[in-house]
Amino acid sequence: MLASECLRICAGIHPAAQCTRKPNLTASKPTRRAALPTAPPRLPVNADAASPDSPHASSDPLHGVRVIDVGNFLAGPYAATLLGEFGAEVIKVEHPDGGDPMRRFGTATAQPEATLAWLSESRNKKSVTCDLLQPEGVALFLKLVAKSDVLVENFRPGTMESWGLTWDVLHEVNPKLVMLRVTGYGQTGPYRRRLGFAHIAQAFGGLNYLAGYPGETPVLPGTVPLGDYIASLFGAVGAMIALRHAEHTGRGQIIDVGIYEAVFRVLEEIAAAYGLHGTVREREGPRAA
């Protein structure tokens, strides 16, 4: 999305409010403050899913839905990716200085600051920069919120509020806004301020305890961040349910997803078996069927 398009969306914002993007998707390594890091090309499988000019756009189930993704890495932003695959317009808001760290995570490609992980998991998104530490950036962001349907963030609880972007402020700007918040331990509770990533949440949620051989130390079940993906799937479902609710009532709501809670939810009868019989399922290894 070009700066002019961002200004069109935000209706009358002065260009000095810092919201830019390189129009050339294959451009050389970008400068840090003046422009956005190289944006990912859309993958051929779903190349025009989020494009309003696509011949299939009007038939996509989420066509007309605009999503703001202001998070980093995977837990939460992947929910926005899923919504984009079904036709939502996803605007990726990144910090002007370096953008989303996910750009540099994983296997490098010929494109500067666009790893395979970034190209895969941030597909179908339009990237812009906006400095939310500056009043002008906050004002621009609120203009964008007013014209959007879903906001996705995954900062530690209190971060958005420290920028002046409280739920009350966002809700006043857009009463129908759906806000998806993904953190390690949720927005409330004694661990709310702790950092939380997938592998930590998988251990805290009980999944890692089940992986490995009987009587031996638990192991990590694979090297991929399962917790981030699971939490994002729950988040995407929650966002669609909340959109349906907003359609009927005119009021948006917050979806609060803790990564460890999402992991715990897929452990079938383990909690119920412990509650009823006090049994603890142990590691079984590669047991034959």
Secondary structure, DSSP 8 states (H G I E B T S, - for coil): --HHHHHHHHTS--GGG-----S-TT--S--SSSS--------GGGTTTT-TTSTTGGGSTTTT-EEEE---SSTTHHHHHHHHHTT-EEEEEE-TTT--GGGGSSS--SSTT--HHHHHHTTTEEEEE--TTSHHHHHHHHHHHHT-SEEEE-S-TTHHHHTT--HHHHHHH-TT-EEEEEESS-SSSTTTTS---HHHHHHHTTTGGGSS-TTS----S-SS-HHHHHHHHHHHHHHHHHHHHHHHHS---EEEEEHHHHHHHTSTTHHHHHHHH--------S---
